[in-house]
Amino acid sequence: MTREQAQELLTKYQLGKCTSEEKILLDRWYLNEAAKQPVPDAPHDPLKEEQLIWNRILQEIPADHKVRYLKKWHSIAAAAAVLFFLSFGIYFLSKKAVVTNKLVKNQPLKNDISPGGNKAILTLANGSQIILTGAKNGTIAQQGLVAVDKTADGQIVYNNGQGSSGLGETADKVAMNTMTTPRGGQYWVVLPDGSRVLLNAASSLTYPTSFSGNERKVELTGEAYFEVAHNAAKPFKVSSNGQTVEVLGTHFNINAYKDEPAIKTTLLEGKVKVTANALNKAHFLQPGQQSVFNAQTFAVNQVETDGVVAWTNGQFVFEGDNIQYIMRTVSRWYDVDITYNGTAPDDIFGGSVSRFNNISEVLKILQLTGKVHFKIEGRKIIVSK
């Protein structure tokens, strides 16, 4: 990225108009520029050192841009000790990890683990299972009038023999299928009504091979991103761990892993009704809102949706998250077990990194903060302060 492009993105960020992708570009630009700066040999306060590096970078930015960024720095620096991703979406690192490729290479993590990919198992109505990773493209199953096809771009599509409405079978003939992703897997499925669902790792979606009756109902465990085809006459309902989400047609994300403390439903487009069944309460979400439901509470918050669905674009994005949450996320995607050597660090972290990097790259970035350290033993990650 050129300096002119960086200036433009910095201005957009100042105005609150940067997308998550543009913030990632700023991260990389800062890391690249910081790596060019000399690191003092004598011990220094990490915040002062980072401020020195940032000021050096600013010297190459035209004067009319400098004032805004210098002012912004002071508010960033106060919190940089506990967060390594703030404001500009820029990593502020401690001295022992100031961003030089040489330093990273001198502190390698032994062993490595590849990222997850498109992996899933499809369980048909008769109980037979198809491992989708090795299945050939084309029709992989026939259930009544419904053909199940695997496309060249790695999706499962349901094609109904009586048209694309998903209404080809009567209620007594409807068969149920389940798409299950293992740890380290994700997969797209196109439902009989044309709705598209991307399952995250360690998740499952149960659904009919055609939608009969007056509703379209599916059941989710884990996490999925939904793009629901509009049908005002047949609401689309997602059941997950005591919660029901009802929509007519919209884009939303549900995180309903059983090992997470709450179910989070995030709306990107349209309008949804979220019902906490046990509490007998419901909320209507507007775009940019997220409902948070656990056994005791059911609340709605405003969130940055780009970060919530970054996983669908191949990114980890953490924003003020503790290490336990981050490692649960890492565990699912890389299919690893997590253990803690002593108590877990109580710091909060943030940042972004590609989900398609090997696990060592993700752990190195967290390790650069100096707040947490990792050791890889087989498929086990040991976390320590």
DOTOR-663623 format. One record per residue (C-alpha): residue in three letters; y, z, x. Coordinates in steps of 0.2 Angstrom, whole numbers, padded with zeros to 4 digits, always signed. Each point is the difference from the previous one (the first is absolute). Example, Ala and Ser with C-alpha at 12.3 -4.5 7.8 and 13.67 -1.06 7.14 Angstrom:
BEGIN
ALA-0022+0039+0062
SER+0017-0003+0006
This chain:
BEGIN
MET+0000+0000+0000
THR+0017-0005+0007
ARG+0014+0013+0001
GLU+0010-0009-0013
GLN-0015+0002-0012
ALA-0001+0018+0005
GLN+0018+0002-0004
GLU-0002-0008-0017
LEU-0015+0011-0004
LEU+0009+0016+0005
THR+0014-0004-0011
LYS-0012-0003-0015
TYR-0008+0017+0004
GLN+0017+0008+0000
LEU+0002-0007-0018
GLY-0017+0005-0005
LYS-0006-0018-0002
CYS-0014-0001+0013
THR-0017-0004-0006
SER-0015+0009+0007
GLU-0004-0015+0010
GLU+0017-0001+0007
LYS-0001+0019+0005
ILE-0016-0004+0009
LEU+0010-0014+0010
LEU+0013+0013+0004
ASP-0013+0012+0006
ARG-0007-0013+0012
TRP+0017-0006+0006
TYR+0005+0018+0004
LEU-0017+0003+0009
ASN+0002-0016+0010
GLU+0018+0004+0005
ALA-0004+0018+0004
ALA-0014-0005+0012
LYS+0013-0010+0010
GLN+0010+0016+0003
PRO-0003+0011+0016
VAL-0007+0017-0003
PRO+0007+0014+0010
ASP-0013+0009+0012
ALA+0007+0017-0003
PRO-0004+0010-0016
HIS+0012-0003-0014
ASP+0002+0005-0018
PRO-0009-0013-0010
LEU+0014-0002-0012
LYS+0013-0002+0013
GLU-0011-0013+0009
GLU-0003-0010-0016
GLN+0019+0001-0003
LEU+0003-0007+0017
ILE-0012-0014-0002
TRP+0007-0004-0017
ASN+0018+0000+0007
ARG-0005-0012+0013
ILE-0007-0012-0013
LEU+0016+0002-0010
GLN+0010-0006+0015
GLU-0007-0017-0003
ILE+0005+0000-0018
PRO+0018-0007-0004
ALA+0013+0014-0003
ASP+0002-0003-0018
HIS-0018+0005-0003
LYS+0000+0015+0012
VAL+0010+0013-0010
ARG-0012+0000-0015
TYR-0016+0002+0010
LEU+0007+0013+0012
LYS+0005+0011-0015
LYS-0017-0003-0008
TRP-0008+0006+0016
HIS+0006+0018-0001
SER-0008+0002-0017
ILE-0016-0007+0007
ALA-0001+0010+0015
ALA+0000+0017-0009
ALA-0017-0004-0008
ALA-0008-0011+0014
ALA-0010+0015+0007
VAL-0011+0000-0015
LEU+0000-0018-0006
PHE-0003-0015+0011
PHE+0006-0013-0013
LEU+0017+0003-0008
SER+0015-0009-0007
PHE+0000-0017+0008
GLY-0019+0001-0001
ILE+0000+0002+0019
TYR-0012+0010+0010
PHE+0009+0015+0010
LEU-0012+0006+0013
SER-0002+0015+0012
LYS+0003-0003+0019
LYS-0018+0000+0005
ALA-0003-0015-0012
VAL+0016-0009+0001
VAL-0005-0018-0005
THR-0006-0009+0016
ASN-0016-0010+0000
LYS-0004+0008+0016
LEU+0000+0018-0007
VAL-0011-0005-0014
LYS-0012-0008+0011
ASN+0000+0015+0011
GLN-0006+0011-0014
PRO-0014-0010-0008
LEU-0011+0007-0013
LYS-0018-0002+0005
ASN-0011-0011-0012
ASP+0007-0009-0014
ILE-0004-0005-0018
SER+0004-0016-0009
PRO+0010+0000-0016
GLY-0008-0003-0017
GLY-0001-0016-0009
ASN-0006-0010-0016
LYS-0015+0010-0004
ALA-0007+0005-0017
ILE-0016+0001-0011
LEU-0001-0007-0017
THR-0012+0009-0012
LEU-0005-0011-0015
ALA-0004+0006-0018
ASN-0019-0001+0004
GLY+0002+0012+0015
SER-0002-0013+0014
GLN+0013+0000+0014
ILE+0008-0014+0010
ILE+0007+0004+0017
LEU+0016-0011-0001
THR+0003-0001+0019
GLY-0015-0011+0003
ALA+0000-0009-0017
LYS+0003-0019+0000
ASN+0015-0007-0009
GLY-0003-0007-0017
THR-0009+0008-0015
ILE-0009+0015+0006
ALA-0006+0007-0018
GLN-0001-0006-0018
GLN+0001+0013-0013
GLY-0002-0007-0018
LEU+0015-0013-0002
VAL+0009+0008+0015
ALA-0002-0008+0018
VAL+0005+0012+0015
ASP+0008-0011+0014
LYS+0004+0004+0017
THR+0015-0010+0006
ALA+0003-0007+0018
ASP+0015+0012+0002
GLY-0011+0016-0003
GLN+0002+0004-0019
ILE-0012+0003-0014
VAL+0005-0010-0016
TYR-0008+0001-0017
ASN+0000-0016-0009
ASN-0005+0001-0019
GLY-0010-0014-0008
GLN+0012+0000-0015
GLY+0016-0001+0009
SER+0011+0010+0011
SER+0006+0013-0013
GLY-0015+0012+0005
LEU-0005+0001-0018
GLY-0016-0011+0001
GLU-0013+0014-0005
THR-0002+0011-0015
ALA+0002+0019+0003
ASP-0019+0003-0001
LYS-0003-0013+0014
VAL+0013+0006+0012
ALA-0007+0005+0017
MET+0008+0012+0012
ASN+0003-0004+0019
THR+0005+0012+0014
MET+0009-0006+0016
THR-0001+0013+0014
THR+0008+0000+0016
PRO-0007+0011+0015
ARG+0011+0009+0012
GLY+0007-0014+0011
GLY+0000-0012-0014
GLN+0012-0008-0013
TYR-0002-0015-0013
TRP+0008-0010-0013
VAL-0007-0003-0017
VAL+0007-0011-0014
LEU-0006+0007-0016
PRO-0005-0010-0016
ASP+0018+0000-0007
GLY+0008-0006+0016
SER+0006+0017+0006
ARG-0001+0002+0019
VAL-0006+0017+0008
LEU+0000+0004+0019
LEU-0011+0015+0004
ASN+0004+0011+0015
ALA-0014+0008+0011
ALA-0012+0012-0008
SER+0004-0005-0018
SER-0009-0007-0015
LEU+0005-0010-0016
THR-0011-0001-0015
TYR+0004-0013-0013
PRO-0008-0011-0013
THR-0005-0018+0003
SER+0011-0005-0014
PHE+0013+0010-0010
SER-0005+0001-0019
GLY+0008+0011-0013
ASN+0018+0005+0000
GLU+0003+0006+0017
ARG-0004-0003+0019
LYS-0007+0015+0008
VAL-0006+0003+0018
GLU-0004+0016+0010
LEU+0006+0003+0017
THR-0004+0012+0014
GLY+0009+0000+0016
GLU+0015-0012+0002
ALA+0005-0017-0007
TYR+0014-0011-0002
PHE+0001-0009-0017
GLU+0008-0016-0006
VAL-0004+0000-0018
ALA+0001-0016-0011
HIS+0012+0002-0015
ASN-0009+0001-0017
ALA+0011+0009-0013
ALA-0015+0001-0012
LYS-0012+0008+0012
PRO+0007+0014+0011
PHE-0008+0003+0017
LYS-0006+0018+0004
VAL-0005+0007+0016
SER-0009+0017+0000
SER-0001+0010+0016
ASN-0004+0019+0002
GLY+0007+0006-0016
GLN+0014-0012-0001
THR+0003-0016-0010
VAL+0013-0013+0004
GLU+0004-0012-0015
VAL+0009-0017+0003
LEU+0002-0017-0008
GLY+0003-0009+0016
THR+0008+0006+0016
HIS-0002+0004+0018
PHE-0005+0018+0006
ASN-0009+0010+0012
ILE-0012+0015-0003
ASN-0006+0012+0013
ALA-0013+0011-0007
TYR-0011+0005+0014
LYS-0010+0016-0004
ASP+0005+0008+0017
GLU+0019-0002-0003
PRO+0009+0014-0009
ALA+0007-0011-0013
ILE-0001-0017-0009
LYS+0015-0011+0004
THR+0004-0015-0011
THR+0014-0011+0006
LEU+0008-0014-0010
LEU+0007-0015+0008
GLU+0004-0011-0015
GLY+0000+0002-0019
LYS-0004+0016-0009
VAL-0015+0011-0001
LYS-0005+0016-0010
VAL-0009+0013+0011
THR-0009+0014-0010
ALA-0007+0016+0008
ASN-0015+0002-0012
ALA-0003+0019+0004
LEU+0019+0004-0002
ASN+0002-0011-0015
LYS+0016-0007+0007
ALA+0006-0017+0003
HIS+0014-0009+0010
PHE+0007-0017-0001
LEU+0004-0007+0018
GLN+0014-0012+0004
PRO-0001-0011+0016
GLY+0002+0010+0015
GLN-0007+0016-0007
GLN-0016+0010+0004
SER-0009+0012-0010
VAL-0009+0015+0009
PHE-0014+0008-0010
ASN-0011+0015+0005
ALA-0009+0014-0010
GLN+0017+0009-0002
THR+0014-0012+0000
PHE+0005-0017-0005
ALA+0016-0006+0006
VAL+0010-0017+0003
ASN+0009-0004+0016
GLN+0011-0015+0007
VAL-0009-0008+0015
GLU+0001-0014+0012
THR-0013-0011-0007
ASP-0001-0011+0015
GLY-0008+0014+0010
VAL-0012+0005-0014
VAL-0008-0018+0000
ALA+0002-0004+0018
TRP-0019+0002+0002
THR-0002-0016-0011
ASN+0011-0009+0013
GLY-0011+0006+0015
GLN+0012+0015+0005
PHE-0002+0018+0002
VAL+0017+0008-0005
PHE+0002+0019+0000
GLU+0016+0008-0006
GLY+0001+0019+0003
ASP-0018+0002-0001
ASN-0011+0014+0008
ILE-0013-0004+0013
GLN-0014+0005-0013
TYR+0005-0014-0012
ILE+0002-0012+0014
MET-0017+0003+0007
ARG-0008-0001-0017
THR+0008-0017-0002
VAL-0006-0005+0018
SER-0018+0007-0004
ARG-0002-0011-0015
TRP+0006-0016+0008
TYR-0009+0002+0017
ASP-0016+0008-0007
VAL+0002+0015+0011
ASP-0002+0019-0001
ILE+0014+0012+0004
THR-0001+0017+0007
TYR+0014+0012+0006
ASN+0000+0010+0016
GLY+0008+0015-0006
THR+0013+0000-0013
ALA+0008-0017-0005
PRO+0017-0003+0005
ASP+0013+0004-0014
ASP+0013-0013+0005
ILE+0003-0015-0011
PHE-0001-0018+0006
GLY+0006-0017-0005
GLY-0001-0018+0006
SER-0009-0016-0002
VAL-0014-0009+0009
SER-0011-0015-0004
ARG-0017+0005-0009
PHE-0008-0014+0010
ASN+0003+0009+0017
ASN-0015+0009+0008
ILE+0001+0019-0004
SER+0006+0004+0018
GLU+0016-0009-0004
VAL+0004+0010-0015
LEU-0005+0016+0009
LYS+0011-0004+0015
ILE+0015-0002-0011
LEU-0003+0018-0008
GLN-0004+0007+0017
LEU+0017-0006+0007
THR+0009+0013-0010
GLY-0008+0013+0011
LYS-0004+0010-0016
VAL-0018-0005-0001
HIS-0014-0006+0011
PHE-0016-0009-0003
LYS-0018-0003+0007
ILE-0012-0013-0005
GLU-0018+0005+0000
GLY-0011-0014-0008
ARG+0006-0001-0018
LYS+0008+0017+0001
ILE+0019+0003+0003
ILE+0004+0018+0007
VAL+0018+0005-0004
SER+0009+0013+0010
LYS+0018+0006+0003
